[in-house]
């Protein structure tokens, strides 16, 4: 469990082991109340065929595994072959988990690096995994190509009016402009990133109206290809449009949560899929 205080100490955010946020707001008589997380809200939007693309990728991973092991599979007894095919169906999960592990390590290194600069502490130990090294080097190359002054990293944010919470990656002055920078160790761009950063920015700006964030950047580290791709999400005009979309997702989430009691009345507490 971790906690941070916001709004000059008036708000306390607690995040438990399952990454759920709980808010205490002394000024508004809120005591340890659960708040929707930004990433959970943005996930309500299945845009750009996100789910279909993930399903297609999972199928390709299974086919690649079967193709690679084909000579062995044809010689197996039927029962063993069936087990091997079922194992191949989970190949996407293994690749996903490995990529997530690498991305988590890169993200943690960058966070410690930024903390060392903010607090004038020692640099984190240089990683040994070549994939992690590639990602770290790409980030440092971007950093050295700009004048970057870090404000904070991994900071909780909370919107007092719309009641949601989240954790912003990096807030910094980049070439003199205050920006929210979100580090992603992936080569797949999701519009979820647009919604998430809009929400983080809006919540931060509510807390600091006299020193707001003006732009948002997505720093996409592709550790397989050894590249870093920067997506500039625009200024305040784009921020307003993107936050309106996030609020739409938030409204859907809140509406769906409010259906629980009504589902009990309808006798459909547990939904099942049936053919049309």
Secondary structure, 3 states (H helix, E strand, C coil): CEEEEEHHHCEEEEECCCCCEEEEEHHHCEEEEEEEEHHHHHCCCCCCCHHHHHHHHHHHHHHHHHHHCHHHHHHCCHHHHHHHHHHHCCHHHHHHHHHHHHHHHHHHHHHHHHHHHHCCCCCCCCCCCHHHHHHHHHHHHHHHCCCEEEEEEEEEEEECCCCEEEEEEEEEEECCEEEEEEEECCCCCCCHHHHHHHHHHHHHHHHCCCCCCCEEEEEEEECCCCEEEEEECCCHHHHHHHHHHHHHHHHHHHHHHCHHHHHHHHCCCCCCCCCC
